[in-house]
């Protein structure tokens, strides 16, 4: 039987891999091939580049940020509820 499964996991030390999901296998010997998965979704960016990219993605999906007045009203309402 030559079944193979592709599952991601985390290397917790030099000899232990914690899989992100269980495999449909019973106990037994297996062959493991390790491929490093990049955890960085984007190349390294400065804070200014990241914020510009974030704002562009928000604008593209039609996001309209709350106004200062809306935020102040929410803060006031929250504080008023404390009493």
C-alpha positions as CSV (number, residue, x, y, z in Angstrom):
1,X,0.0,0.0,0.0
2,X,1.5,3.3,-1.1
3,X,-0.9,5.9,0.5
4,X,0.6,9.3,1.1
5,X,-0.8,12.2,3.1
6,X,0.2,15.9,3.0
7,X,-0.2,17.6,6.4
8,X,1.4,20.6,7.8
9,X,2.9,20.6,11.3
10,X,5.4,22.2,13.6
11,X,8.9,21.0,14.4
12,X,9.0,21.2,18.2
13,X,12.5,19.9,18.6
14,X,15.1,18.2,16.5
15,X,13.2,14.9,16.4
16,X,9.5,15.7,17.1
17,X,6.8,17.0,14.7
18,X,3.4,18.0,15.9
19,X,0.9,17.6,13.1
20,X,-1.9,20.2,12.6
21,X,-4.4,17.4,12.0
22,X,-4.5,13.7,12.7
23,X,-3.7,11.1,10.0
24,X,-6.1,8.2,9.3
25,X,-3.3,5.7,10.2
26,X,-2.7,3.2,13.0
27,X,0.6,3.0,14.8
28,X,3.5,2.0,12.5
29,X,6.6,3.1,10.7
30,X,6.3,6.0,8.2
31,X,8.6,8.0,6.0
32,X,8.6,11.7,6.6
33,X,9.8,14.3,4.1
34,X,10.3,17.8,5.6
35,X,9.7,21.0,3.6
36,X,10.1,24.3,5.3
37,X,6.9,26.4,5.0
38,X,7.3,30.1,5.0
39,X,5.4,31.7,7.8
40,X,5.9,35.3,6.5
41,X,2.9,36.1,4.2
42,X,4.6,39.2,2.8
43,X,8.2,40.2,2.3
44,X,9.6,42.3,5.1
45,X,7.9,45.8,5.0
46,X,8.5,49.0,6.9
47,X,5.7,50.2,9.1
48,X,4.8,52.9,6.6
49,X,4.7,50.3,3.7
50,X,2.5,48.0,5.7
51,X,0.1,50.7,6.7
52,X,-0.1,51.9,3.1
53,X,-0.8,48.4,1.9
54,X,-3.4,47.8,4.6
55,X,-5.2,51.1,3.7
56,X,-5.2,50.1,0.0
57,X,-6.6,46.7,0.7
58,X,-9.3,48.2,2.9
59,X,-10.2,50.8,0.3
60,X,-10.4,48.1,-2.4
61,X,-13.0,46.2,-0.4
62,X,-15.0,49.4,0.3
63,X,-14.1,49.8,4.0
64,X,-14.9,53.2,5.4
65,X,-13.2,53.9,8.7
66,X,-15.2,55.3,11.6
67,X,-15.1,59.0,12.1
68,X,-13.6,60.6,15.2
69,X,-17.2,61.6,16.3
70,X,-18.4,58.0,16.0
71,X,-15.5,56.7,18.1
72,X,-15.9,59.4,20.7
73,X,-19.7,58.6,20.9
74,X,-18.9,54.9,21.4
75,X,-16.4,55.6,24.1
76,X,-18.8,58.0,25.9
77,X,-21.6,55.3,25.7
78,X,-19.3,52.7,27.1
79,X,-18.1,54.9,30.0
80,X,-21.7,55.9,30.7
81,X,-22.7,52.3,31.1
82,X,-20.1,51.8,33.9
83,X,-22.2,53.8,36.4
